[in-house]
Amino acid sequence: MTARLDSNWQYNGLRALVLDNPALQITILPETGARVYNIIHKPTDTNFLWHHPRNLPRHIPYGSNFDNTWPGGWDEVLPSTEETEYRGEKLPHMGELWSRPWDWHEVPTDDGSACVYTGVSAAILPLRFERWMRLDAEQPVIHLRYRLTNLGLDPLDLNWGIHPLFAITPHHKIDLPPCKGLVGQSNSARMGEVGQTYEWPHLPTTEGMTDVSRIQPYEANVFAGHYGTELSSNWFALTDTQRQVGIGMVFPTDIFRVLWMWQVYGGWRGLYHLAIEPWVGYPVRLEQAIAAGRQRILSPGQPIEYELAVVAYTGVESVTAIESHDGHYRVIGPTKEQMDLTS
């Protein structure tokens, strides 16, 4: 069996690129931020990505408010979350990449995998952002390679993150390596006080201990944004404990030093979803990251390149590690169950 790329699809009038193998089907919308709109695990008929119930994918004008227009899925965010000013220029909400049309082409492979290149140049910042997404020939593994290039004459202060919105139920569980928690936003005492630090996932609150790894029901009517800092390893996982199916990511910690977890359990716009986002620095607003000295400085003409992987898995209720060696990925459960996804 081999993977394939099919570019002969449309979704709501947009071109759709479909990567497909026996385990996964991935849909990319290159005309609107090269958004990854679907990651479907075919054996269990599970779409890991969340879709906005009131917004469909469409052409979105540059500079639009992200929260009011985005349809869900996975976006690339650079160089900030909120609208911000940098060197006298106003940068859009959630950055310059997510609403622009991206270039794309198929990349030949010789191992049975399927690969698509997508890339875009920013409108304000002198910056080129490129992503290669390669689907394994048979296994539920997505390999990604990124390159950022400063096209200008001066160094750029940047902060960027990977922004997948996941579909959730009250049966889902977040697993992270040992780390510190930091409350960045909260609308309820149950989700902590802004600025509070804790040993993730055990959050002491005025209403008792909250296990942040457990997804709350929609009726909880809360939302929060927490950071995972001082990460002891380079992965995260989200598992449906009832169905024992999940998705995880392995990322380079020399690039992404923090995780931002946007937890929406009915309390923001009546929505229900979870984002687990690797970020270069924090806070995720650019001017605040610069003030804290946690931004990345990109020198002129010196690209940054890095790789990461997304894996789907079954058969465990939680994850204690995702290990990689020579392109092989192994998901490890709490009782040492192991799934070699690429053997």
Buried (B, 14 or more C-beta within 10 A) or exposed (E): EBBBBEBEEEBEEBBBBBBBBBBBBBBBBBBBBBBBBBBBBBEEEBBBBBBBEEBEBBEBEEBBEBEEBBBBBBBBBBBBBBBBEBEEEEBBBBBBBBBBBBEBEBBEBEEBBBBBBBBBBBBBBBBBBBBBBBBBBBBBBBBBBBBBBBEEEEEBBBBBBBBBBBBBEBBBBBBBBEBBBBBBBBEBEBBBEEEBBBEBBEBEBEEEEBEBBEBBEBEBBBBBBBBBBBBEBBBBBBBBBEBBBBBBBBBEBEBBBBBBBBBBBBBBEEBBBBBBBBBBBBBBBBBBBBEEEBBBEBEEEEEBEBBBBBBBBBEBBBBBBBBBEEEEBBBBBEEEEEBEBBE
